[in-house]
Amino acid sequence: MSGGHLSKDFFELIKSIGECKSKQEEDKILAAEVATLRQRFTEQLSPKKMKEAVVRMMYAEMLGHNADFGHIHAVNMSQQTNLIAKRVGYLASTVCLHSGHELTTLLVNTMRRDLKSTNHVEVCATLVAIPKLVNLETLPALMDPVCALLDHPSEVVRKKAVMALHRFCQLQPSSAADLSEKLRRVLCDKDPAVMGASLYILHEGAEADPKAHKDLVPSYVSILKQITEHRLPSSFDYHRTPAPWIQIKLLKLMATLGTADQRASEGMYEVLLDVLRRADTGINIGYAIIYEAVRTITAIFPNIQLLETAASHISRFVSSDNHNLKYLGIKALAGIVQVNQKYALEHQLVVVDCLEDPDETLKRKTLDLLYRMTNAGNVVFVVDKLISHLRETSDDAFRASLTERITQLAERYAPDNSWFIRTMNCVFELGGELVRPDVAHNLMRLIAEGSGEDDEADMALRRFAAATYYSMLDRPILPDILVCVICWVLGEYGYLIGGGVAREPET
């Protein structure tokens, strides 16, 4: 609606609300407005005044005030022949009603009639309202008229029809199978916007049944190649990047269909390399495409060249001063680590530095990545870094995460038993009440049982443990869990202590 259709009084209302200094002041103005509207709807209003009253009612509802007495007037207005009044009625119905509202059934016949209109503006107004108001009861009545619009001469109508069908498929997933052929034809639509809208339904279908969509991989690759080569109209560019949102959706589709499928993945390798190369423009939207491309590369059947290229791009993210890019880099490296650790290990020092970042979200994501990067070769280095952070941090949630991860890594990759005992002692001292009781139980069982292969080595381990815990008795404060371990070890093996000096067992 243009300004000429609204009164000066309405603009004053908008201005007064915008100038409010508090929520209470705004609520007072709107409460008076709702009371005025309640009275106004009981009067005989001219078409122009009725349109304004419905707009004001919609505005009040958008700001959280109940004006349900005006809902029926919005429904009635959508049934008028005047195009502006119809658009206002559909818009107000979309804002104020919901799919389960009792008044939505009154709109079904109006919608069916308007979907067959020769005026594409009228059809579009209807298609905008349908996704918000349709439900399982009204869906069958609207399915055929909406499907028929897939062949409409106007690309705007076709796109909105696809969006309405997307909502239908969400409400009734079984209908997606019946629409499969129609949607495949839409994928070849001459208008890129219509094609892009169809990708969302096809993606959900691919996630539900990947096998049924495998044959579309060449089509997705071809479309992505056309986009990266700037063969779409420039109106789809964003900061000189061609159709970035469509690129991202295509990459997600390819990740879904290429998972554990070598044949399908091999057809994607070339275009993925091209996407990485062309998206490296130094702007945020390019980074978003690179990140999504890396996620796709780590999801499909592995390719050495692709993984190396992806790792080189992500290394710049991790070393960036921008927190958002650094976070993206950590997340992407976590995906690469799941495929092959070697591509992430070269960034180990940079990743460890991220633990010192003041951003809590980044610290937690970095901790997850370090946990995945750890192996028998670097466990001593990583655990030493984690223990130093556990010693310095005062954040209880972060301390709990560190304690849990250090314990798991030590139990999984400990190079020898004496290192494991020393590490657990540090965790007990620094973590205290955050350490699970079963961790202490596992440590005591290790000391009691040893490796079971060499009695002399097992006895040396017990002697080392007893001497170590004896030397800790003069400390003024010890956590309860560590006191329990000390008491048990000295009670069982205190007789092995010679001179009270803790000596590591020979390996």
C-alpha positions as CSV (number, residue, x, y, z in Angstrom):
1,M,0.0,0.0,0.0
2,S,1.3,3.5,-0.8
3,G,1.1,6.4,1.6
4,G,-1.8,7.9,-0.2
5,H,-4.1,5.1,1.1
6,L,-3.4,5.9,4.7
7,S,-4.5,8.9,6.8
8,K,-2.3,11.4,8.6
9,D,-3.7,10.1,11.9
10,F,-2.1,6.7,11.1
11,F,1.3,8.2,10.4
12,E,1.0,10.0,13.7
13,L,0.4,6.7,15.5
14,I,3.5,5.2,13.9
15,K,5.5,8.2,14.8
16,S,4.4,8.2,18.5
17,I,5.2,4.5,18.8
18,G,8.6,5.1,17.3
19,E,9.3,7.9,19.8
20,C,8.4,5.8,22.9
21,K,11.1,5.7,25.6
22,S,9.8,2.6,27.3
23,K,7.7,-0.5,26.6
24,Q,5.1,0.7,29.1
25,E,4.6,3.9,27.1
26,E,4.2,1.9,23.9
27,D,1.7,-0.4,25.5
28,K,-0.3,2.5,26.7
29,I,-0.6,4.0,23.2
30,L,-1.5,0.6,21.7
31,A,-4.1,-0.2,24.3
32,A,-5.8,3.0,23.5
33,E,-5.5,2.2,19.8
34,V,-7.1,-1.3,20.3
35,A,-10.0,0.2,22.2
36,T,-10.5,2.8,19.4
37,L,-10.4,0.0,16.8
38,R,-12.9,-2.1,18.7
39,Q,-15.4,0.8,18.5
40,R,-14.6,1.6,14.9
41,F,-15.3,-1.9,13.6
42,T,-18.8,-1.6,14.9
43,E,-19.5,1.3,12.6
44,Q,-20.3,1.5,8.9
45,L,-16.9,2.3,7.4
46,S,-16.1,3.2,3.9
47,P,-13.8,0.8,1.9
48,K,-10.9,3.2,2.3
49,K,-11.4,3.5,6.1
50,M,-11.9,-0.2,6.5
51,K,-8.6,-0.9,4.8
52,E,-6.8,1.5,7.1
53,A,-8.6,-0.1,10.2
54,V,-7.4,-3.5,9.1
55,V,-3.9,-2.3,8.7
56,R,-4.0,-0.6,12.1
57,M,-5.3,-3.9,13.6
58,M,-2.5,-5.8,12.0
59,Y,0.1,-3.3,13.3
60,A,-1.3,-3.7,16.9
61,E,-1.1,-7.5,16.6
62,M,2.5,-7.4,15.3
63,L,3.4,-5.4,18.5
64,G,1.9,-8.1,20.7
65,H,-1.6,-6.7,21.4
66,N,-4.7,-8.8,20.9
67,A,-7.2,-7.5,18.3
68,D,-9.0,-10.7,17.4
69,F,-12.3,-8.8,17.0
70,G,-10.9,-7.5,13.7
71,H,-9.8,-10.9,12.3
72,I,-13.1,-11.6,10.5
73,H,-12.8,-8.2,8.8
74,A,-9.4,-9.3,7.4
75,V,-11.0,-12.5,6.0
76,N,-13.9,-10.6,4.5
77,M,-11.5,-8.1,2.9
78,S,-9.6,-10.9,1.2
79,Q,-12.8,-11.9,-0.6
80,Q,-13.4,-8.5,-2.2
81,T,-12.8,-7.9,-5.9
82,N,-10.8,-4.8,-5.3
83,L,-7.1,-5.8,-5.8
84,I,-5.6,-3.5,-3.1
85,A,-8.3,-4.6,-0.6
86,K,-7.7,-8.2,-1.4
87,R,-3.9,-7.9,-0.8
88,V,-4.5,-6.1,2.5
89,G,-7.0,-8.9,3.5
90,Y,-4.6,-11.7,2.7
91,L,-1.6,-9.9,4.4
92,A,-3.6,-9.3,7.5
93,S,-4.9,-12.9,7.6
94,T,-1.4,-14.1,7.2
95,V,-0.1,-12.0,10.1
96,C,-3.0,-12.5,12.5
97,L,-4.3,-16.0,11.8
98,H,-2.6,-19.4,12.0
99,S,-3.2,-22.8,10.2
100,G,-5.4,-24.1,13.0
101,H,-7.5,-21.0,13.4
102,E,-11.3,-21.5,12.9
103,L,-11.5,-18.6,10.4
104,T,-9.0,-20.2,7.9
105,T,-11.6,-22.6,6.5
106,L,-13.5,-19.5,5.3
107,L,-10.6,-18.6,3.0
108,V,-10.3,-22.0,1.2
109,N,-12.8,-21.3,-1.5
110,T,-11.6,-17.8,-2.0
111,M,-8.0,-19.1,-2.4
112,R,-9.1,-21.7,-4.9
113,R,-10.8,-19.0,-7.0
114,D,-8.0,-16.5,-6.7
115,L,-5.4,-19.1,-7.8
116,K,-7.2,-19.3,-11.1
117,S,-7.2,-15.5,-11.6
118,T,-5.7,-14.1,-14.8
119,N,-4.1,-11.3,-12.7
120,H,-0.7,-12.6,-11.5
121,V,-0.6,-10.1,-8.6
122,E,-3.8,-11.6,-7.2
123,V,-2.4,-15.1,-7.6
124,C,0.8,-14.0,-5.8
125,A,-1.1,-12.5,-2.9
126,T,-2.9,-15.9,-2.5
127,L,0.3,-17.9,-2.7
128,V,1.9,-15.8,0.0
129,A,-0.9,-16.6,2.4
130,I,-1.1,-20.3,1.7
131,P,2.1,-21.5,3.4
132,K,1.0,-19.8,6.7
133,L,-2.6,-20.8,6.6
134,V,-2.8,-24.2,5.1
135,N,-3.3,-27.3,7.3
136,L,-3.8,-31.0,6.7
137,E,-7.6,-30.6,6.2
138,T,-7.3,-27.8,3.6
139,L,-4.2,-29.1,1.8
140,P,-6.1,-31.5,-0.5
141,A,-8.3,-28.7,-1.8
142,L,-5.3,-26.5,-2.6
143,M,-2.9,-29.1,-4.0
144,D,-4.1,-29.3,-7.6
145,P,-4.6,-25.6,-8.1
146,V,-1.1,-24.8,-6.8
147,C,0.5,-27.6,-8.9
148,A,-1.2,-26.2,-12.0
149,L,0.7,-22.9,-11.4
150,L,4.1,-24.6,-12.0
151,D,3.4,-24.0,-15.7
152,H,2.3,-20.4,-15.2
153,P,3.9,-17.9,-17.7
154,S,5.0,-15.6,-14.8
155,E,8.2,-16.7,-13.1
156,V,7.2,-15.0,-9.9
157,V,4.0,-17.1,-9.7
158,R,6.0,-20.3,-10.5
159,K,8.5,-19.5,-7.7
160,K,5.8,-18.8,-5.1
161,A,4.0,-22.0,-6.2
162,V,7.1,-24.0,-5.5
163,M,7.4,-22.4,-2.1
164,A,3.8,-23.3,-1.3
165,L,4.5,-26.9,-2.4
166,H,7.5,-26.9,-0.1
167,R,5.1,-26.2,2.8
168,F,2.7,-29.0,1.6
169,C,5.6,-31.5,1.7
170,Q,6.5,-30.4,5.2
171,L,2.9,-30.9,6.3
172,Q,2.4,-34.2,4.4
173,P,5.8,-35.8,3.5
174,S,4.1,-38.5,1.5
175,S,3.0,-35.9,-1.0
176,A,6.7,-35.4,-2.0
177,A,6.7,-38.7,-3.9
178,D,3.7,-37.6,-6.0
179,L,5.4,-34.3,-6.8
180,S,8.8,-35.8,-7.6
181,E,8.4,-35.6,-11.4
182,K,7.0,-32.1,-11.3
183,L,9.8,-30.9,-9.1
184,R,12.4,-32.4,-11.4
185,R,11.0,-30.4,-14.3
186,V,11.1,-27.3,-12.1
187,L,14.8,-27.9,-11.6
188,C,15.2,-27.2,-15.3
189,D,13.1,-24.0,-15.2
190,K,14.5,-21.2,-17.4
191,D,14.3,-18.7,-14.4
192,P,17.1,-19.3,-11.8
193,A,14.9,-18.1,-9.0
194,V,12.3,-20.8,-9.7
195,M,15.1,-23.4,-9.9
196,G,16.6,-22.2,-6.7
197,A,13.3,-22.4,-4.8
198,S,13.0,-26.1,-5.9
199,L,16.3,-27.0,-4.3
200,Y,14.9,-26.7,-0.8
201,I,12.2,-29.4,-1.5
202,L,14.7,-31.6,-3.4
203,H,17.2,-31.3,-0.5
204,E,14.6,-32.5,2.0
205,G,13.7,-35.4,-0.3
206,A,17.4,-36.3,-0.7
207,E,17.9,-36.4,3.0
208,A,14.8,-38.7,3.4
209,D,15.8,-41.0,0.5
210,P,19.2,-40.4,-1.0
211,K,19.1,-43.3,-3.4
212,A,16.0,-42.0,-5.2
213,H,17.9,-38.7,-5.9
214,K,21.3,-40.0,-7.0
215,D,20.5,-39.6,-10.6
216,L,20.2,-35.8,-10.1
217,V,23.9,-35.4,-9.1
218,P,25.0,-34.5,-12.7
219,S,22.3,-31.9,-12.9
220,Y,23.4,-30.3,-9.6
221,V,27.0,-30.3,-10.7
222,S,26.1,-28.7,-14.1
223,I,24.0,-26.0,-12.4
224,L,26.8,-25.2,-9.9
225,K,29.3,-25.0,-12.8
226,Q,27.1,-22.6,-14.6
227,I,26.8,-20.4,-11.5
228,T,30.5,-20.3,-10.8
229,E,31.2,-19.4,-14.4
230,H,28.8,-16.3,-14.1
231,R,26.3,-17.6,-16.6
232,L,23.4,-16.4,-14.4
233,P,22.0,-12.9,-14.7
234,S,23.9,-10.3,-12.7
235,S,20.8,-9.6,-10.6
236,F,21.6,-12.8,-8.7
237,D,25.1,-11.6,-7.7
238,Y,25.8,-10.5,-4.2
239,H,28.9,-8.4,-3.7
240,R,30.1,-9.7,-7.1
241,T,29.6,-13.3,-6.0
242,P,27.3,-15.2,-8.3
243,A,24.1,-16.6,-6.6
244,P,25.8,-17.5,-3.3
245,W,22.7,-18.8,-1.6
246,I,22.0,-21.2,-4.5
247,Q,25.6,-22.3,-4.4
248,I,25.4,-23.1,-0.7
249,K,22.2,-25.1,-1.2
250,L,23.7,-27.0,-4.1
251,L,26.8,-27.8,-2.0
252,K,24.6,-29.1,0.8
253,L,22.7,-31.3,-1.7
254,M,26.0,-32.7,-3.0
255,A,27.2,-33.5,0.5
256,T,24.0,-35.4,1.2
257,L,24.2,-37.4,-2.1
258,G,27.9,-38.0,-2.1
259,T,28.3,-39.5,1.3
260,A,29.8,-43.0,1.1
261,D,29.3,-43.0,-2.7
262,Q,32.5,-43.0,-4.7
263,R,30.9,-42.9,-8.1
264,A,28.6,-39.9,-7.2
265,S,31.5,-38.1,-5.5
266,E,33.9,-38.4,-8.4
267,G,31.6,-36.4,-10.5
268,M,31.8,-33.5,-8.0
269,Y,35.6,-33.2,-7.5
270,E,36.3,-30.8,-10.4
271,V,33.4,-28.4,-9.7
272,L,34.3,-28.3,-5.9
273,L,37.9,-27.3,-6.7
274,D,36.5,-24.6,-9.0
275,V,34.1,-23.4,-6.3
276,L,37.0,-23.1,-3.7
277,R,39.1,-21.2,-6.2
278,R,36.5,-18.7,-7.4
279,A,35.0,-18.1,-3.9
280,D,38.3,-17.0,-2.5
281,T,37.5,-13.3,-2.9
282,G,38.3,-12.0,0.6
283,I,34.7,-11.1,1.5
284,N,32.3,-12.7,4.0
285,I,30.0,-14.3,1.5
286,G,33.0,-15.9,-0.2
287,Y,34.1,-17.3,3.2
288,A,30.6,-18.7,3.7
289,I,30.8,-20.6,0.4
290,I,34.4,-21.9,1.1
291,Y,33.2,-23.1,4.5
292,E,30.2,-25.0,2.9
293,A,32.5,-26.4,0.2
294,V,34.8,-27.7,2.9
295,R,31.9,-29.3,4.7
296,T,30.9,-31.0,1.4
297,I,34.4,-32.2,0.8
298,T,34.6,-33.8,4.2
299,A,31.2,-35.4,3.8
300,I,31.7,-37.1,0.3
301,F,34.0,-39.9,-0.6
302,P,37.6,-38.6,0.2
303,N,39.9,-37.1,-2.4
304,I,43.5,-36.2,-1.4
305,Q,43.7,-33.1,-3.7
306,L,40.4,-31.7,-2.5
307,L,41.3,-32.3,1.2
308,E,44.7,-30.6,0.8
309,T,43.1,-27.6,-1.0
310,A,40.4,-27.4,1.7
311,A,42.9,-27.5,4.5
312,S,45.0,-24.7,2.9
313,H,41.9,-22.5,2.8
314,I,40.9,-23.3,6.3
315,S,44.4,-22.5,7.7
316,R,43.8,-18.9,6.8
317,F,40.5,-18.9,8.7
318,V,42.1,-20.3,11.9
319,S,45.0,-17.8,11.9
320,S,42.7,-14.9,11.2
321,D,42.2,-12.1,13.8
322,N,38.4,-12.2,13.0
323,H,36.7,-14.2,15.7
324,N,33.9,-15.3,13.3
325,L,36.4,-16.6,10.8
326,K,38.5,-18.3,13.4
327,Y,35.3,-20.1,14.7
328,L,34.5,-21.2,11.2
329,G,38.0,-22.5,10.8
330,I,37.9,-24.5,14.0
331,K,34.6,-26.0,12.9
332,A,35.8,-26.9,9.4
333,L,39.1,-28.4,10.8
334,A,36.9,-30.6,13.1
335,G,35.3,-32.0,9.9
336,I,38.6,-32.5,8.2
337,V,40.0,-34.3,11.2
338,Q,37.3,-36.9,11.0
339,V,38.5,-37.8,7.5
340,N,42.3,-37.6,8.1
341,Q,44.1,-36.1,11.1
342,K,47.2,-35.2,9.2
343,Y,45.6,-32.2,7.5
344,A,44.9,-30.6,10.9
345,L,48.0,-31.6,12.9
346,E,50.1,-28.9,11.1
347,H,47.8,-26.3,12.6
348,Q,48.1,-27.8,16.1
349,L,49.9,-24.8,17.7
350,V,47.4,-22.3,16.2
351,V,44.5,-24.3,17.5
352,V,46.0,-24.5,21.0
353,D,46.4,-20.7,21.0
354,C,42.6,-20.4,20.4
355,L,42.1,-21.9,23.9
356,E,43.4,-18.5,25.3
357,D,40.8,-16.5,23.4
358,P,38.4,-14.6,25.6
359,D,35.5,-15.8,23.4
360,E,33.8,-18.7,25.4
361,T,32.2,-20.2,22.4
362,L,35.4,-20.4,20.5
363,K,37.2,-21.9,23.5
364,R,34.7,-24.7,23.7
365,K,34.8,-25.4,20.0
366,T,38.6,-25.4,20.1
367,L,38.5,-27.9,23.0
368,D,36.4,-30.3,20.9
369,L,38.8,-30.0,18.0
370,L,41.9,-30.6,20.1
371,Y,40.2,-33.7,21.5
372,R,39.6,-35.0,18.0
373,M,43.2,-34.1,16.9
374,T,44.9,-36.0,19.7
375,N,46.7,-39.3,19.1
376,A,49.4,-41.4,20.7
377,G,52.1,-39.2,19.1
378,N,50.9,-35.8,20.5
379,V,49.0,-36.8,23.6
380,V,51.7,-35.6,26.0
381,F,51.9,-32.1,24.3
382,V,48.1,-31.7,24.1
383,V,47.4,-32.8,27.7
384,D,50.2,-30.6,29.1
385,K,48.5,-27.6,27.4
386,L,45.1,-28.6,28.6
387,I,46.4,-29.0,32.2
388,S,47.9,-25.5,32.1
389,H,44.6,-24.1,31.0
390,L,42.8,-26.1,33.8
391,R,45.3,-24.5,36.2
392,E,44.6,-21.0,35.1
393,T,40.9,-20.8,34.3
394,S,38.2,-20.1,36.9
395,D,35.2,-20.8,34.6
396,D,33.5,-23.8,36.2
397,A,31.9,-25.0,33.0
398,F,35.2,-24.8,31.1
399,R,37.0,-26.5,34.0
400,A,34.5,-29.4,33.9
401,S,35.0,-29.8,30.1
402,L,38.8,-29.7,30.5
403,T,38.7,-32.2,33.3
404,E,36.6,-34.6,31.3
405,R,38.6,-34.4,28.1
406,I,42.0,-34.7,29.9
407,T,40.8,-37.8,31.6
408,Q,39.5,-39.4,28.4
409,L,42.7,-38.6,26.5
410,A,44.9,-40.0,29.3
411,E,42.9,-43.2,29.5
412,R,43.0,-43.7,25.8
413,Y,46.5,-42.7,24.7
414,A,48.7,-42.8,27.8
415,P,52.3,-43.6,26.7
416,D,53.1,-45.4,30.0
417,N,51.5,-46.1,33.3
418,S,53.7,-43.7,35.3
419,W,52.7,-40.8,33.0
420,F,49.1,-41.7,33.5
421,I,49.4,-41.7,37.3
422,R,51.1,-38.2,37.3
423,T,48.5,-36.8,34.9
424,M,45.6,-38.2,37.0
425,N,47.2,-36.7,40.1
426,C,47.2,-33.3,38.4
427,V,43.6,-33.7,37.4
428,F,42.6,-34.7,40.9
429,E,44.4,-31.7,42.4
430,L,43.1,-29.1,39.9
431,G,39.7,-30.6,39.1
432,G,38.8,-31.9,42.6
433,E,35.0,-32.4,42.8
434,L,34.7,-32.2,39.0
435,V,36.3,-35.6,38.5
436,R,34.0,-38.5,38.2
437,P,34.4,-41.2,41.0
438,D,34.9,-44.0,38.4
439,V,38.1,-42.2,37.2
440,A,39.7,-42.8,40.7
441,H,38.4,-46.4,40.6
442,N,40.1,-47.0,37.2
443,L,43.3,-45.6,38.5
444,M,43.3,-47.8,41.6
445,R,42.5,-50.9,39.5
446,L,45.4,-50.1,37.2
447,I,47.8,-49.9,40.2
448,A,46.4,-53.1,41.6
449,E,46.3,-55.2,38.4
450,G,49.2,-53.6,36.5
451,S,49.7,-54.9,32.9
452,G,49.6,-58.5,34.0
453,E,52.5,-59.3,31.7
454,D,55.6,-58.6,33.9
455,D,55.3,-59.0,37.6
456,E,58.5,-57.0,38.2
457,A,57.3,-54.1,36.2
458,D,53.9,-54.2,38.0
459,M,55.6,-54.2,41.3
460,A,57.8,-51.2,40.3
461,L,54.6,-49.3,39.3
462,R,53.1,-49.9,42.7
463,R,56.3,-48.8,44.4
464,F,56.3,-45.6,42.3
465,A,52.7,-45.0,43.1
466,A,53.1,-45.5,46.8
467,A,56.2,-43.2,46.9
468,T,54.4,-40.6,44.8
469,Y,51.4,-40.4,47.1
470,Y,53.5,-40.6,50.3
471,S,55.3,-37.4,49.1
472,M,52.0,-35.6,48.7
473,L,51.0,-36.1,52.4
474,D,52.6,-32.9,53.5
475,R,50.4,-30.7,51.3
476,P,48.0,-28.6,53.3
477,I,44.9,-29.0,51.1
478,L,44.0,-32.0,49.0
479,P,40.7,-32.7,47.3
480,D,38.6,-35.5,48.8
481,I,38.9,-37.8,45.8
482,L,42.7,-37.6,45.8
483,V,42.7,-38.3,49.6
484,C,40.7,-41.4,49.0
485,V,43.2,-42.6,46.3
486,I,46.2,-41.8,48.6
487,C,44.7,-43.7,51.5
488,W,43.9,-46.7,49.5
489,V,47.4,-46.9,47.7
490,L,49.3,-46.3,51.0
491,G,47.1,-48.8,52.8
492,E,47.8,-51.5,50.2
493,Y,51.4,-50.7,49.1
494,G,52.8,-48.4,51.7
495,Y,55.3,-51.2,52.8
496,L,57.0,-50.8,49.3
497,I,58.2,-47.3,50.1
498,G,61.9,-47.1,50.4
499,G,63.2,-43.8,51.7
500,G,60.0,-42.0,50.5
501,V,61.5,-41.0,47.2
502,A,59.3,-41.5,44.2
503,R,61.2,-43.2,41.3
504,E,59.6,-44.0,38.0
505,P,59.6,-47.7,37.1
506,E,62.0,-48.6,34.3
507,T,60.3,-49.1,31.0
